Amino acid sequence: MLRAPVDKLAGDVTQTVTGTAISNGTGASPTLNIGNVHVGVANTYNYQIANAGTNGPALRGAVQTTVNGGNITDTRLSGSGVTAANFAAIATGSHSDNLNVSFTSSNAGVLAPLTGQAVALTNNFGNVSDQVLHVNLAPNAAAYTYASANTLPATVNFGSHRVGEVIATQALNVSNMAAAGAYSENLQATYSSAAAPFTFNKNGGTDIVLAGNSATGVVGLSSATAGDFSGANKGVVNVGLTSIAGAADLTNTTLPSQSVNLRVVRSMHLRQRSNTNHQC
């Protein structure tokens, strides 16, 4: 529990709030500003309580959420930075560990405002000013849905064929399964090349796939040369996937990559046609 205030013994101890999302950190009412976020994940912002003095005793105190101006009632907020607790002693010229504030949105679109959300940062020195940190949303802040790729087939099998046959190509399409809309992110697909005798129309290329759309890929098998292409690792296409940030203050997100094996029927191969003529 926070002890009763006592006078600062000596020195120039001063309490401030620091952090990349903090404004007015030296004032009585600093602000933590939350910008655009992603749907369904805890979007986390850190702040620190600092002792800006150069000499004097360590600063001690508490984060308070229901008294002295503290008021945390919005269930979208969580984390140590909005949870009532004492903070450890902070020596002059140093700061606390990160106190995190996480914001979680269940739906895409413009966010409903955070109204009256604040924590009191109260210290136990009677002549060192306390602070009330306000937690706000930036104007027009919105939640964006990550791009989501379809599950590609583990194997594309071309069957068994003879040299010179026309072999039908097969589709290898990458889809962005996120719902189409202004608050869904685009999907970037980056493709490896397919080794001969397999072919792939996207060799080494990149697609940007809008939400609700697909990029058409085509894989094939050349029948120009005889050989056994049924064994392990005879052909593979690797697809790297990235959700492209929907707003300037968000970052691109790497998604799980996928691999597609290219095969002919097991134990079969491209066979040379026989040219033997049979005479009666």
N, C-alpha and C positions, 0 to 999 in steps of 0.2 A: 504494500500500500504506500501511496505517496505520503511522506512525512510532512508535518507542519512547516511552513516556510521559515527559513532562518536567514539572517543577514549574511551577505557576502563578506567574507573575512577581509579580503584585500584583493588587489589586482583589477583586471579589466574584463572579467568573464562576461560574455555576451552570447545569447542563444540565437541561432539562425537555422534555416532549413535549406538544404541543398538537394540537387537532383536535376536531371536533364528536362524533366517535365514541370519543374517548379518556376513560378514567377513571383517576384516580390519576396524573395526568401529571407530578407533581413527585416521585413516589416512585421507589424502586429498581425496582419491577415494575409499570409502567403496563400498561393493557389497552386494546386496540382491540376494540370489540364490534360484531360483524356481526349485523344483524337479519334480517327477512324480505327475500327477494330475488325476482327474476323469473328464470324458466327461460330458458336459452340465451343470456344476455347477460352481459357482465362488469359486475357490480354493484360500483362503485368507492367506496372510502372513503379519505380523505386524512388524513395526519398531518404534522406539522412538528417538527423538532428545534429547540429554542429556547435561546438564551443569555439567561438571566433576570437576568444581572448588570447593574449600572449603570455600572461602570467596570472596566477591565482588558482583557486581550488577546482576540482573536477565538478562538472555539471551533472546533477541527478534529477530524475523526474519521472513523468508518466505520460502515456498516450491515453486520453480520456474520450469516450464516445457518447456519454450521456449527460455530462456536467461541464460547467465552465465554458460553454459554447460548443462543446462536442455534440454531434447529432448524426449517428449513422443508422439509417432505417431502410435504405434501398437495398433489396436483396441481390442486386446485380454486383454489389461491391463485396469484396472479401480480402483477406490477407492480414499480415501482421501490422500493416500501416493503418488499418481501420479496426483494430481489435484492442480493447482496453488492456493495458499492461504497463508495468514499470519499465523504464529503459536504464541500461547499465551506466555506470559512471563514465563521463566523457571528459577527458583531459583537455586542457587548453591546446588549441591548434589542431584538434582532431574531431572526429565525428562518429556517430553511432554506426553499427552495421546497417545494411539496407533494410528499410521497412517497406514492404511491398504492398501495393494496392492493385488488386486484380478486378477487372471489369469483364463480365460475361453477358453476352447477348444471345438469346435463343432464336432470334429472327433477323433476316436481312432487311436493310432499309435504313432510313433516317431514324436516329435514336431519340427516344423520349428523354427530356432533360433530367439531369440530376438536380433535385430541388432541396436546398438547405442542408446538403451533406457536408459535414466538417468533423475534424478531430481537434480537441484541445491538447496542445503540447505544453504541459505544465511542469515547471521546475520547482525545486524546493528552496530557492533563494528569494527572499522577500524583495530584494532590489535588483533582480534580473527579470526582465519582462518575459511573460509567457506569450505564446502565439496560438492562434486558431487557424489551422490549415483547412482551407475550403477545397472540396473535390468537385470539379466542374467538367462538363463536356464542352469541347470546342464547338463553335457555331457550325451547324449543318453536319456534325459528326454522324457517321453512318456505320453500319455493320455489313461486311461483305462475306459472301459465301465462297469458300475455296472451290477452285476447279476440281473435278473428280473424273478420272479416266475410267472407261469401261474395262472389263477384264478381257484381255486378249487371249486367244487360244494358246495352250501350252505347246501344241504341235500342229503344223500344217502338213498333211500327208498327201503326196502326189500319186501314190499307187505304184504300179510296175509298168514300164513302157519299153518299147524298142527304139533304137537309134533312128532318127528321122521322123518319128511320129509327131503330130501336132498335139501338144499337151496343154490342156486348159489351164489358164491362170486361176488363182484364187484370191479372194478379197482379204485384206488385212487393214481394217478400218479402225481408226482411233476416234473415240467420241468423248465429248465433254458432257458428263451426265448432270452437271449443275443446271438448275432451272434457268431458262433464258430470262434475262432481265438486267437492268442497269447496275444491280448490286451483286452480280455473280462474276467471278473472275474468269479470265481466259486461260486456256490450257496450252502450254507449249510442249510439243512432242519433238524430240530430237532422235534421229534414227541412225543406227550403224548401217554398214553395207552388208549385203549378202554375198558370200563367196560362191564362185562358179562351182557347179553348173546352175546354181540357183540364181534367180534374178529378183530385183526389187526396185520398183519405180521411185522409191524415196531414198535411194542409197546416199547416206551421209547428209540427208536434208533435214529441214526443220519445218514444222507446221505450227501455226497459231490457230487454235480451235475455239471459236466462240461458244459460250454456254448454250447447250441445247443443240449443238451442231456436231458434224463429223468430218474427218479428213479421210479421203478414199486412198487406200494403199492397195497395191497389186503385187503379189509374189508369183513367181513362175519357175519352171524347170526347163532348162535347155536340153534338147535331145540330140545335140550335135555329136556328142562323144560318148562312147560306151564306158561303163564303169559301175562299181558298186558304191552307192551313196546312201546305204541303209544304216550304217553304223553310227556310233555316238559322235556328236559334234560335226556331222557332215554339213550342216548349215544352220545358222542362227541369225536372227535379227534382234538386236537390243534396242529398246525404246526408253529413253530418258524422259521423265515427265516433270513439269514445273507449273505451279499455279502462279500466274502473273499478277502482281499486286494491283488491286483495283483502285488504289489511291496513292498519292505521292508519299504519304507518311507511313505507308505499309511497305513490307518487303516481299520479294518473291519467295515462294515456299517450295522446296524440293519435295516431290511426291515419290512414293516407291516406284522404282523402275520395273519394267517387265521385259521378259525374253520369250521369243517364239522360236521353237525348233523347226527346221525345215527337213523333211524326210521323204524317202520313198518307202514302199512296203518293206517291212523287215525281211531280211534274207533275200530280197529281190534287187534287181539293178537294171540299168539301161543296157539292153542286150543288142548285139549286132545281128541284123537280119541275115539269114543264111542265103547265099547266092547259088547254092548247088542246084543244078538242073537235073531232073530225073527223065530218062528216056525209056520209051517202051521197047 
